């Protein structure tokens, strides 16, 4: 990482020419534009690019950007710092950019394997700890930690759960964009509740900015599936400790 405290005034004079704020705004807007290419914006692409430039400029000149270090409050140092964090800024903006005047979100199906099922699960082998299941079409649930073992115990014995499956070798994932890269998010559990809902449950010990981005894209996926209407009602949640699983099931599993 660049140590800005070691820059000389000569260095800063050269950087002043290289790190123009307007140039940074255009670069950030271009990155945001490239990241939105797969989101099926139906309007004019040039108008979208113009809107992104305006959004980036408004964000950078607002009070939303917090720079606590006094050293970086000087205008040039602030511009250099912003430039070094372009991906983080673009990622933050991309999470909140949505096309206006859209009546519904439509799911996009895999053309080769549009609908999956646990009944199509193939035999596979593992050396990880596991336990036979009663409420799953998959014979055993695999544990990556003692915490997941406790979660599986709750799922097996909860009166609110009709069936469940650990998302291991199922191939269920949600695409998400993070730091300009499209990645795959594999939630931990898929749970069929007795009230008819399907709960996607993620197990996380610590939260992070990347995990928040994952959940934001998962929420959009759930919204698209629910608006489609052909797969029942879905919901999503995250468990941050083994003790909160009962509350999560009660939250979504009550009639």
C-alpha positions in Angstrom: 0.0 0.0 0.0 1.3 3.5 -0.8 2.5 5.4 2.2 1.3 9.0 1.5 3.2 10.4 4.5 6.5 9.9 2.6 5.5 12.0 -0.4 7.6 15.1 -1.0 6.2 18.4 -2.3 7.8 17.7 -5.7 5.9 14.4 -5.7 2.7 16.2 -4.8 3.1 18.7 -7.5 3.3 15.9 -10.1 0.4 14.1 -8.5 -1.7 17.2 -8.7 -1.5 16.9 -12.5 -2.2 13.2 -12.5 -5.1 13.1 -10.0 -7.5 15.6 -11.2 -10.9 15.2 -9.5 -12.8 15.3 -12.8 -10.6 12.5 -14.3 -11.2 10.4 -11.2 -15.0 10.9 -11.5 -14.9 9.8 -15.1 -12.8 6.7 -14.2 -15.1 5.7 -11.4 -18.2 6.3 -13.5 -16.7 4.1 -16.3 -16.0 1.3 -13.8 -19.6 1.5 -12.5 -20.9 1.5 -16.1 -18.9 -1.7 -16.9 -20.1 -3.3 -13.7 -23.8 -2.6 -14.7 -23.5 -4.1 -18.2 -25.1 -7.4 -17.1 -28.0 -5.8 -15.2 -30.2 -5.3 -18.3 -30.7 -1.6 -18.3 -33.1 -0.9 -21.1 -32.6 2.9 -21.5 -30.1 4.8 -23.6 -26.5 3.7 -22.7 -25.1 7.2 -23.2 -27.7 8.6 -20.8 -26.9 5.9 -18.3 -23.2 6.9 -18.5 -24.1 10.6 -18.0 -26.3 9.7 -14.9 -23.4 7.7 -13.4 -21.0 10.6 -13.8 -23.5 12.8 -12.0 -24.0 10.3 -9.3 -20.3 9.8 -8.6 -19.8 13.6 -8.6 -22.7 14.1 -6.2 -21.4 11.3 -3.9 -17.9 12.7 -3.7 -19.0 16.2 -3.0 -21.6 15.2 -0.4 -21.1 14.6 3.3 -21.3 10.8 2.8 -17.5 10.4 2.3 -15.9 10.3 5.7 -12.1 10.8 5.9 -11.2 10.9 9.6 -7.4 11.4 9.1 -6.4 15.1 9.4 -3.4 14.3 7.2 -5.7 13.5 4.2 -7.9 16.6 4.5 -5.7 18.6 2.2 -7.3 18.6 -1.2 -4.6 16.8 -3.2 -4.1 14.1 -0.6 -7.8 13.6 -0.5 -7.9 13.1 -4.2 -5.1 10.6 -4.1 -6.8 8.7 -1.3 -10.0 8.6 -3.3 -8.2 7.3 -6.4 -6.6 4.5 -4.4 -10.0 3.4 -3.2 -11.8 3.6 -6.5 -13.1 0.0 -6.4 -14.5 0.4 -2.9 -16.3 3.6 -3.9 -17.7 2.1 -7.1 -18.8 -1.0 -5.2 -20.7 1.1 -2.7 -22.5 3.1 -5.4 -23.3 0.0 -7.5 -25.2 -1.6 -4.5 -27.7 1.3 -4.6 -28.1 1.9 -8.3 -31.4 0.6 -9.7 -33.2 1.2 -12.9 -36.3 3.4 -12.4 -39.8 2.7 -13.8 -39.3 -1.1 -13.5 -42.5 -2.9 -12.5 -40.9 -6.2 -11.6 -37.6 -8.1 -11.4 -37.5 -11.2 -13.7 -35.3 -14.2 -12.8 -32.9 -15.4 -15.5 -32.8 -19.2 -15.8 -29.8 -21.3 -16.6 -30.5 -22.5 -20.2 -29.0 -26.0 -19.6 -30.3 -26.7 -16.1 -33.0 -24.2 -15.2 -34.5 -26.0 -12.2 -32.7 -28.1 -9.7 -33.9 -30.6 -7.1 -32.4 -32.5 -4.1 -33.9 -35.6 -5.6 -31.3 -35.4 -8.4 -28.4 -35.4 -5.9 -25.6 -37.8 -7.0 -23.5 -39.9 -4.6 -20.4 -38.3 -3.4 -17.8 -38.9 -0.6 -16.3 -36.8 2.1 -13.9 -37.1 5.0 -15.6 -34.2 6.9 -17.8 -34.9 10.0 -21.4 -35.7 9.0 -24.6 -37.1 10.5 -27.6 -39.0 9.0 -30.6 -36.9 8.3 -34.4 -37.4 8.8 -35.7 -34.2 7.2 -33.7 -34.2 4.0 -33.6 -36.1 0.7 -29.8 -36.1 1.1 -28.8 -38.9 3.4 -26.2 -37.1 5.5 -25.5 -33.5 6.4 -21.9 -32.4 6.4 -20.4 -30.1 9.1 -17.7 -27.6 8.3 -17.7 -26.6 12.0 -19.3 -27.5 15.4 -21.5 -24.4 14.9 -23.0 -25.9 11.7 -23.6 -29.1 13.6 -25.6 -27.2 16.1 -27.5 -25.5 13.3 -28.3 -28.8 11.7 -29.5 -30.2 15.1 -32.0 -27.3 15.3 -33.2 -27.9 11.8 -33.8 -31.6 12.4 -35.7 -31.1 15.7 -37.6 -27.8 15.0 -41.4 -28.2 14.6 -41.3 -25.3 12.1 -39.1 -27.2 9.6 -40.6 -29.6 7.0 -37.3 -30.4 5.2 -33.9 -28.9 4.6 -30.6 -29.4 2.7 -27.1 -28.3 3.2 -26.0 -26.5 0.0 -23.1 -28.8 -0.6 -22.7 -30.2 -4.1 -26.1 -28.9 -5.0 -24.8 -26.2 -7.3 -27.1 -23.5 -6.0 -25.5 -20.1 -6.1 -26.2 -16.4 -6.6 -24.0 -14.2 -8.7 -22.8 -10.9 -7.2 -20.5 -8.1 -8.1 -17.7 -7.2 -5.7 -14.7 -4.9 -6.4 -15.5 -5.1 -10.1 -15.5 -8.9 -10.3 -18.5 -11.1 -10.7 -18.4 -13.9 -8.1 -20.5 -16.8 -6.9 -22.2 -16.8 -3.5 -23.2 -20.3 -2.1 -25.6 -19.9 0.8 -25.3 -22.6 3.5 -28.8 -24.0 3.9 -32.1 -24.2 2.0 -35.0 -24.9 4.4 -38.6 -25.7 3.5 -40.7 -24.4 6.4 -44.1 -26.0 7.4 -45.9 -22.7 6.5 -44.8 -23.3 2.9 -42.0 -20.8 2.7 -38.5 -21.7 1.6 -35.8 -20.0 3.7 -32.2 -19.5 2.5 -30.0 -19.4 5.5 -26.4 -18.2 5.6 -24.2 -19.0 8.6 -21.6 -16.3 9.4 -19.5 -15.7 12.5 -18.3 -12.3 11.5 -19.9 -9.8 9.1 -18.0 -7.9 6.5 -18.6 -5.5 3.6 -18.4 -8.4 1.1 -21.0 -10.4 3.1 -23.3 -7.4 3.0 -23.0 -7.2 -0.8 -23.7 -11.0 -1.0 -26.9 -10.5 1.0 -28.0 -7.5 -1.1 -27.8 -9.6 -4.3 -29.5 -12.6 -2.5 -32.4 -10.3 -1.5 -32.7 -9.2 -5.2 -32.8 -12.9 -6.2 -35.5 -13.7 -3.6 -37.5 -10.7 -4.9 -37.2 -11.9 -8.5 -38.3 -15.5 -7.6 -41.2 -14.3 -5.5 -42.4 -12.0 -8.3 -42.2 -14.9 -10.7 -44.7 -16.7 -8.6 -44.0 -20.2 -9.9 -41.8 -21.4 -7.0 -43.8 -20.5 -3.9 -42.7 -17.9 -1.4 -39.0 -17.5 -0.6 -37.1 -15.6 2.1 -33.5 -15.2 3.3 -31.7 -14.6 6.5 -28.3 -14.9 8.2 -27.4 -16.6 11.5 -24.6 -14.9 13.4 -24.5 -17.5 16.3 -25.7 -21.0 17.0 -28.1 -19.6 19.6 -30.1 -17.4 17.2 -31.3 -20.2 14.8 -34.5 -20.7 16.8 -35.3 -17.0 16.4 -34.6 -17.1 12.7 -36.9 -20.0 12.2 -39.6 -18.4 14.2 -39.3 -15.2 12.3 -40.0 -16.8 9.0 -41.8 -20.0 10.0 -44.8 -18.7 11.9 -48.1 -19.0 10.1 
